[in-house]
Amino acid sequence: MHEWALAEAVIAATSEIARKEGLIEVREVKIRVGELQQIERDILEFALSQLKPFKLKSAKFIIEIVKAELKCRACGHKWFFKKEELDESTAEAIHFVPEIAHTYIKCPKCGSPDFEILEGRGVWLESISGVK
Amino acid sequence: MSDPRISIIDERMRGINRIIAVSSGKGGVGKSLVATTFALTLAKKGFSVGLFDLDFTSPSTHIILGIEDVQPKEEKGIVPPTVHGVEYMSIIYYSRDHVSPLRGADVSNALIELLSITKWGELDFLVIDMPPGIGDATLDLIRLIKNIEFIIVTTPSQLAFETVRKLASLLKELKITVLGVIENMKMNNSRTIKQQTTKLKVKLLEEIPYDPKVEKAIGNTNKLLTTILAKKVGNISLLDIQKPKKRQSATYI
């Protein structure tokens, strides 16, 4: 499960920001996860709780899943990613490397593989709050 | 908002002694063959080696290695399988034999994703097969990987070397180590590339003659290791490569 690898990245980035900002205690970390990533929320939450170091002991991680919206660069059509329309191995490939979506997904209107991921890709640290 | 994946890349690379990007200014100079053969010859010498195919839109090292039905393991990240003695990572595990039409930003994102989730073992060398030219992947690697070093492959053509000159100049300007240039597919005794590299103050690591046997060895690593290409690439390790310097370890909180 690569949720663990991403959780490690979140912990490392949070620790780095907390150190730079001089936070002695981190209380809340808001994370936005793109739907294209197809993260298992429970695993990510568990990994974060297991990996957090002493300095982040009281930090609460709030995870928001962002719907994946795609826009065709050829015809301008916008649509939402639907995991259920993909077979299991394709969905898994996109889970590991979301850009692989360009390999398997095409614009439902004109068939072009040249589309933009408007939202719903990647893992982002939205905000960190704590005590200085 | 910040991308947390960037913060873990140093940690992922910490167990790797030297990271060598095999690059070229233009396509079609034999870069992937040189990169793959370089990784195989280092492994044959007893070094622990990884090979990472970063040519996302035109990956080919898997064909050179002749791999089929190999997949990375999932272990709190992705552990690359060992193929012919080399830890091997490529986007083809996910794109299979389909085309991956990626734009620049997508290339960057896929690169960051793979760098942040791939768990390499303790390696003496990680050889990276770069996409040709000075594009997003090159700029991202320079930005994200500390102490990356470059080998640039060219052919005797002045057209290929002109792009080498530009790439080498950029790397030198950015204070990135250029280990040297490999002249591949040499058809005669021309000294042009030797003179040009001297002028550029870059070492000419090897001159590899055109060897028709190489094409027939694609997909068969035992055969590939008997070619003149492998012999010449194997010679590279004499001065620059044999004493690995320890990469700076990254700060990880």
HADDOCK unambig.tbl for C-alpha pairs under 7 A between the chains (distance, minus, plus):
assign (segid A and resid 1 and name CA) (segid B and resid 74 and name CA) 5.79 0.50 0.50
assign (segid A and resid 1 and name CA) (segid B and resid 75 and name CA) 6.32 0.50 0.50
assign (segid A and resid 1 and name CA) (segid B and resid 76 and name CA) 5.20 0.50 0.50
assign (segid A and resid 1 and name CA) (segid B and resid 77 and name CA) 6.18 0.50 0.50
assign (segid A and resid 2 and name CA) (segid B and resid 74 and name CA) 6.92 0.50 0.50
assign (segid A and resid 2 and name CA) (segid B and resid 76 and name CA) 5.11 0.50 0.50
assign (segid A and resid 2 and name CA) (segid B and resid 77 and name CA) 4.20 0.50 0.50
assign (segid A and resid 2 and name CA) (segid B and resid 78 and name CA) 6.81 0.50 0.50
assign (segid A and resid 2 and name CA) (segid B and resid 117 and name CA) 6.68 0.50 0.50
assign (segid A and resid 3 and name CA) (segid B and resid 76 and name CA) 6.95 0.50 0.50
assign (segid A and resid 4 and name CA) (segid B and resid 76 and name CA) 4.80 0.50 0.50
assign (segid A and resid 4 and name CA) (segid B and resid 77 and name CA) 6.43 0.50 0.50
assign (segid A and resid 5 and name CA) (segid B and resid 76 and name CA) 5.59 0.50 0.50
assign (segid A and resid 5 and name CA) (segid B and resid 77 and name CA) 4.89 0.50 0.50
assign (segid A and resid 5 and name CA) (segid B and resid 117 and name CA) 5.42 0.50 0.50
assign (segid A and resid 6 and name CA) (segid B and resid 5 and name CA) 6.86 0.50 0.50
assign (segid A and resid 9 and name CA) (segid B and resid 4 and name CA) 5.32 0.50 0.50
assign (segid A and resid 9 and name CA) (segid B and resid 5 and name CA) 5.07 0.50 0.50
assign (segid A and resid 9 and name CA) (segid B and resid 7 and name CA) 5.95 0.50 0.50
assign (segid A and resid 9 and name CA) (segid B and resid 8 and name CA) 4.90 0.50 0.50
assign (segid A and resid 10 and name CA) (segid B and resid 4 and name CA) 5.15 0.50 0.50
assign (segid A and resid 12 and name CA) (segid B and resid 7 and name CA) 5.83 0.50 0.50
assign (segid A and resid 12 and name CA) (segid B and resid 8 and name CA) 6.31 0.50 0.50
assign (segid A and resid 12 and name CA) (segid B and resid 252 and name CA) 6.89 0.50 0.50
assign (segid A and resid 12 and name CA) (segid B and resid 253 and name CA) 6.30 0.50 0.50
assign (segid A and resid 13 and name CA) (segid B and resid 4 and name CA) 5.04 0.50 0.50
assign (segid A and resid 13 and name CA) (segid B and resid 7 and name CA) 5.21 0.50 0.50
assign (segid A and resid 15 and name CA) (segid B and resid 253 and name CA) 6.21 0.50 0.50
assign (segid A and resid 16 and name CA) (segid B and resid 253 and name CA) 6.97 0.50 0.50
assign (segid A and resid 93 and name CA) (segid B and resid 94 and name CA) 4.83 0.50 0.50
assign (segid A and resid 97 and name CA) (segid B and resid 110 and name CA) 6.10 0.50 0.50
assign (segid A and resid 97 and name CA) (segid B and resid 113 and name CA) 6.47 0.50 0.50
assign (segid A and resid 99 and name CA) (segid B and resid 106 and name CA) 6.04 0.50 0.50
assign (segid A and resid 99 and name CA) (segid B and resid 110 and name CA) 5.87 0.50 0.50
assign (segid A and resid 100 and name CA) (segid B and resid 94 and name CA) 6.99 0.50 0.50
assign (segid A and resid 100 and name CA) (segid B and resid 95 and name CA) 6.33 0.50 0.50
assign (segid A and resid 100 and name CA) (segid B and resid 100 and name CA) 6.92 0.50 0.50
assign (segid A and resid 102 and name CA) (segid B and resid 100 and name CA) 6.16 0.50 0.50
assign (segid A and resid 102 and name CA) (segid B and resid 101 and name CA) 6.21 0.50 0.50
assign (segid A and resid 102 and name CA) (segid B and resid 102 and name CA) 6.80 0.50 0.50
assign (segid A and resid 103 and name CA) (segid B and resid 95 and name CA) 6.40 0.50 0.50
assign (segid A and resid 103 and name CA) (segid B and resid 98 and name CA) 6.47 0.50 0.50
assign (segid A and resid 103 and name CA) (segid B and resid 99 and name CA) 5.95 0.50 0.50
assign (segid A and resid 103 and name CA) (segid B and resid 100 and name CA) 4.73 0.50 0.50
assign (segid A and resid 103 and name CA) (segid B and resid 101 and name CA) 6.66 0.50 0.50
assign (segid A and resid 123 and name CA) (segid B and resid 3 and name CA) 6.53 0.50 0.50
assign (segid A and resid 124 and name CA) (segid B and resid 1 and name CA) 6.14 0.50 0.50
assign (segid A and resid 124 and name CA) (segid B and resid 2 and name CA) 5.68 0.50 0.50
assign (segid A and resid 124 and name CA) (segid B and resid 3 and name CA) 5.00 0.50 0.50
assign (segid A and resid 124 and name CA) (segid B and resid 4 and name CA) 6.32 0.50 0.50
assign (segid A and resid 125 and name CA) (segid B and resid 1 and name CA) 5.41 0.50 0.50
assign (segid A and resid 125 and name CA) (segid B and resid 2 and name CA) 5.27 0.50 0.50
assign (segid A and resid 125 and name CA) (segid B and resid 3 and name CA) 6.36 0.50 0.50
assign (segid A and resid 125 and name CA) (segid B and resid 4 and name CA) 6.46 0.50 0.50
assign (segid A and resid 126 and name CA) (segid B and resid 1 and name CA) 4.62 0.50 0.50
assign (segid A and resid 126 and name CA) (segid B and resid 2 and name CA) 6.90 0.50 0.50
assign (segid A and resid 127 and name CA) (segid B and resid 1 and name CA) 6.93 0.50 0.50
